């Protein structure tokens, strides 16, 4: 959970709260890891099916943004967002990022 929260740049408790409806819908499951302090998250078969349904919609949304902004502007935007993430992550102590997911 901590690793996923870190990747998504969200607080661990926010991620846990957001996973709950996905678990209730049977799209994801959590299970204890080898280390009892670790919880593993995985997609169920229904979750994988939903992901495959969503991917074409995501790709179309990306295409619409590329058309609306233009390639150069979109690349600058993505570069600026990436730089912002690096700045935020570099300003926070590693222990805080691991325990709080970056917030």
C-alpha positions in Angstrom: 0.0 0.0 0.0 2.8 2.4 0.9 4.6 1.8 -2.4 1.4 2.3 -4.4 0.6 5.5 -2.5 4.1 6.7 -3.2 3.8 6.0 -6.9 0.4 7.7 -7.1 1.6 10.6 -4.9 -1.3 10.3 -2.4 -1.4 9.8 1.3 -1.6 6.2 2.4 -4.9 6.7 4.3 -6.4 8.4 1.2 -5.4 5.4 -1.0 -6.8 3.0 1.6 -10.1 5.0 1.6 -10.2 5.1 -2.2 -9.5 1.4 -2.5 -12.5 0.4 -0.3 -15.2 1.0 -2.9 -13.1 -1.0 -5.5 -12.8 -3.8 -3.0 -16.6 -3.6 -2.3 -17.2 -3.8 -6.0 -14.9 -6.9 -6.3 -12.4 -5.2 -8.6 -9.4 -5.3 -6.2 -8.4 -7.4 -3.3 -5.9 -7.0 -0.6 -4.0 -9.6 1.3 -1.3 -9.7 3.9 2.2 -9.8 2.4 5.0 -12.0 3.6 5.8 -9.3 6.2 2.7 -8.8 8.3 3.3 -5.0 8.1 2.7 -5.2 4.3 -0.6 -5.4 2.5 -0.6 -6.5 -1.2 -3.1 -5.1 -3.6 -4.1 -7.0 -6.7 -6.8 -6.8 -9.4 -9.4 -9.5 -9.5 -10.6 -11.0 -12.8 -13.4 -8.5 -12.7 -10.9 -5.7 -12.1 -8.8 -6.8 -15.1 -11.9 -6.9 -17.2 -12.8 -3.3 -16.2 -9.2 -2.2 -16.8 -9.4 -3.6 -20.4 -12.7 -1.8 -20.9 -11.3 1.5 -19.6 -8.0 1.5 -21.6 -9.5 2.5 -24.9 -11.4 5.3 -23.1 -8.2 6.5 -21.5 -6.3 6.4 -24.8 -9.1 8.4 -26.4 -9.0 11.0 -23.6 -5.2 11.3 -24.1 -5.7 11.8 -27.8 -8.3 14.5 -27.2 -5.9 16.3 -24.9 -3.1 16.0 -27.5 -5.4 17.4 -30.2 -6.7 20.2 -27.9 -3.3 21.3 -26.6 -1.0 20.4 -29.4 1.9 18.1 -29.0 4.5 20.7 -28.0 2.2 22.3 -25.3 1.2 18.9 -24.0 4.9 17.8 -23.7 5.7 21.1 -21.8 2.8 20.5 -19.5 3.9 16.9 -18.8 7.4 18.0 -18.3 6.3 20.8 -15.8 4.2 18.3 -13.9 7.1 15.8 -13.7 9.4 18.6 -12.4 6.8 19.5 -9.8 6.7 15.9 -8.6 10.4 15.8 -8.3 10.5 19.1 -6.4 7.8 17.9 -4.0 9.4 14.5 -3.4 12.9 15.9 -3.0 11.7 18.3 -0.3 10.2 15.6 1.9 12.2 13.2 4.0 12.2 9.6 2.8 10.7 8.3 6.0 7.8 10.8 5.7 7.1 9.7 2.1 7.1 6.1 3.0 4.7 6.5 5.9 2.5 9.2 4.4 2.6 8.5 0.7 4.1 11.9 -0.1 1.9 14.3 2.0 
